[in-house]
Amino acid sequence: MTAIPAGPAAQPASDRARNSREHERCRVRAARTVVRTARDPRGEPLLLSIVDLKPAGAAAPSLDSALAGYLRQVAEEVGVPLDAVTHEVTDTATAYLGLSSGTAEHPRRDLMLVWDERLGWSVAIEPRGDDRSPVLCRLRGHVAPPAGTVAQFVAGVLGGDRGGQLSPVPPQLDRATLAAHLNAL
């Protein structure tokens, strides 16, 4: 009979993520309880620090603010001015960076670097009118790699490298995990 490994490595990623979210919810509830029961509001920070909690209002950064910070880093590394960068967090978080360079295959077409919380980074041809944006290449790996990795990817695509074109779709991260990851970059 084969022994089943124990510990975090044996636990599926989805279970770890679910446990992490539940742990954070418990910490937030505990912080709210401490704040609600404190007799002197000036003592709240001390009480929270004793039990290693943060105020409930001091939650992790939102995906919108974390993505904005990440995009500033990527834009700087890629050499895209901030006025050519936009993002949106609705039912899907997306980003757009207008590239000023073309490729040898498409010298007269504008290119764009686009990001999607599920698919990650890709370089595509700017659409004209009702055209669809043909993706030239997709960056393999994590949906939000360090800005330097994205810059190397863009330089490679502009230089003719299409190595990531048929990359598989990575597993989707929950938004709290994604925001924390982006904020840590």
C-alpha distance (Angstrom), angle and dihedral (degrees) to the residues before:
residue distance angle dihedral
M1 . . .
T2 3.79 . .
A3 3.77 118.0 .
I4 3.79 115.6 -122.5
P5 3.79 110.1 -127.6
A6 3.76 115.6 -117.4
G7 3.77 130.5 -150.2
P8 3.80 136.7 48.8
A9 3.82 95.5 -46.4
A10 3.81 91.3 61.1
Q11 3.79 93.5 47.6
P12 3.83 113.7 94.1
A13 3.79 115.0 -111.9
S14 3.80 91.9 -117.9
D15 3.82 90.7 55.7
R16 3.81 91.2 48.5
A17 3.81 91.0 49.6
R18 3.82 91.6 47.8
N19 3.81 91.2 48.2
S20 3.79 90.8 47.9
R21 3.81 91.9 51.7
E22 3.81 91.3 47.7
H23 3.80 90.5 48.6
E24 3.81 90.6 51.6
R25 3.82 91.7 47.7
C26 3.82 89.0 52.6
R27 3.81 90.9 49.9
V28 3.82 91.1 50.6
R29 3.82 91.4 48.8
A30 3.81 90.0 48.8
A31 3.80 91.3 50.3
R32 3.80 90.8 50.6
T33 3.79 90.4 49.9
V34 3.80 92.1 51.0
V35 3.81 91.7 49.0
R36 3.81 92.7 46.1
T37 3.80 93.9 50.7
A38 3.80 98.2 41.8
R39 3.78 110.8 114.2
D40 3.79 95.3 -155.0
P41 3.84 116.7 41.1
R42 3.81 89.3 -151.7
G43 3.81 88.1 63.5
E44 3.81 95.0 55.0
P45 3.83 95.8 93.0
L46 3.80 91.0 50.1
L47 3.81 93.1 48.3
L48 3.79 91.5 47.8
S49 3.79 92.7 48.4
I50 3.83 91.3 50.6
V51 3.80 90.1 60.5
D52 3.84 92.8 37.5
L53 3.82 95.3 -112.3
K54 3.78 134.0 135.8
P55 3.80 123.5 -138.0
A56 3.82 110.5 -84.8
G57 3.81 89.9 -118.6
A58 3.81 90.6 57.1
A59 3.78 93.0 75.9
A60 3.76 124.1 155.2
P61 3.80 115.9 -73.0
S62 3.77 116.3 -80.8
L63 3.77 118.3 -105.0
D64 3.82 88.6 -114.2
S65 3.82 94.8 57.4
A66 3.81 93.8 39.7
L67 3.81 90.8 49.9
A68 3.81 91.5 48.2
G69 3.81 90.7 54.1
Y70 3.79 92.1 46.4
L71 3.80 91.5 49.5
R72 3.80 91.2 52.0
Q73 3.82 88.3 56.0
V74 3.81 93.0 46.8
A75 3.81 92.7 46.4
E76 3.81 90.8 51.3
E77 3.82 92.6 48.8
V78 3.81 93.8 45.6
G79 3.83 93.2 42.8
V80 3.80 97.2 -118.3
P81 3.83 117.0 145.7
L82 3.80 114.2 -121.7
D83 3.80 91.3 -117.8
A84 3.84 87.0 66.8
V85 3.82 92.1 54.6
T86 3.77 127.6 86.9
H87 3.78 136.7 160.8
E88 3.78 140.1 -176.5
V89 3.79 133.6 -161.2
T90 3.79 111.2 -162.1
D91 3.79 125.4 117.8
T92 3.82 84.7 -30.8
A93 3.78 126.2 28.2
T94 3.81 111.4 -131.8
A95 3.80 139.0 167.4
Y96 3.79 137.3 -163.9
L97 3.80 131.3 -159.5
G98 3.80 118.5 -177.9
L99 3.80 111.3 -136.4
S100 3.79 120.2 -146.8
S101 3.81 95.4 -154.7
G102 3.77 129.9 75.5
T103 3.77 131.1 -157.3
A104 3.78 130.3 -110.4
E105 3.81 89.6 -109.7
H106 3.82 93.3 50.3
P107 3.83 106.8 25.7
R108 3.82 95.2 157.1
R109 3.79 97.7 44.6
D110 3.77 123.2 88.0
L111 3.78 116.1 -125.5
M112 3.77 131.1 -146.3
L113 3.77 134.8 -160.1
V114 3.79 108.4 -140.7
W115 3.78 132.7 -174.5
D116 3.79 131.6 -161.0
E117 3.81 125.3 -175.7
R118 3.79 90.0 -127.3
L119 3.82 102.9 37.0
G120 3.79 102.5 30.3
W121 3.82 122.7 -150.5
S122 3.78 128.6 -6.7
V123 3.78 137.8 163.1
A124 3.79 114.2 -131.9
I125 3.78 139.5 170.6
E126 3.80 114.0 -99.9
P127 3.79 109.0 -108.1
R128 3.79 122.0 -116.8
G129 3.77 114.0 -142.6
D130 3.78 108.4 -44.7
D131 3.82 94.6 -9.5
R132 3.76 118.9 129.9
S133 3.78 115.4 -120.3
P134 3.80 107.0 -108.3
V135 3.80 109.4 -142.2
L136 3.79 111.5 -132.7
C137 3.78 96.7 -171.9
R138 3.81 141.1 -11.0
L139 3.81 124.3 -145.0
R140 3.79 112.3 -118.1
G141 3.78 124.4 -136.5
H142 3.78 129.8 28.3
V143 3.82 117.0 18.4
A144 3.80 89.9 -126.2
P145 3.80 111.6 32.6
P146 3.81 122.4 170.7
A147 3.80 115.5 -68.9
G148 3.82 92.0 -110.7
T149 3.80 90.3 58.5
V150 3.80 90.4 52.0
A151 3.83 90.6 49.5
Q152 3.83 91.0 51.4
F153 3.80 89.5 49.3
V154 3.83 92.1 51.7
A155 3.82 92.1 47.1
G156 3.79 89.7 50.1
V157 3.81 93.7 49.8
L158 3.80 91.8 47.4
G159 3.80 87.3 50.0
G160 3.80 92.3 53.4
D161 3.83 102.4 -94.1
R162 3.80 112.3 140.2
G163 3.83 97.5 169.9
G164 3.81 95.1 131.3
Q165 3.79 96.4 47.6
L166 3.81 97.4 111.0
S167 3.78 98.8 34.6
P168 3.82 118.5 149.5
V169 3.80 120.5 -111.8
P170 3.82 108.7 -97.6
P171 3.81 120.2 -131.7
Q172 3.79 112.7 -84.2
L173 3.81 118.2 -109.3
D174 3.76 121.1 -140.4
R175 3.80 110.8 -108.4
A176 3.81 96.7 -110.6
T177 3.80 90.9 53.9
L178 3.80 91.2 44.8
A179 3.82 92.0 50.0
A180 3.81 91.2 49.0
H181 3.81 90.4 48.6
L182 3.81 93.1 49.3
N183 3.78 91.4 47.0
A184 3.82 90.7 52.3
L185 3.83 93.6 54.6
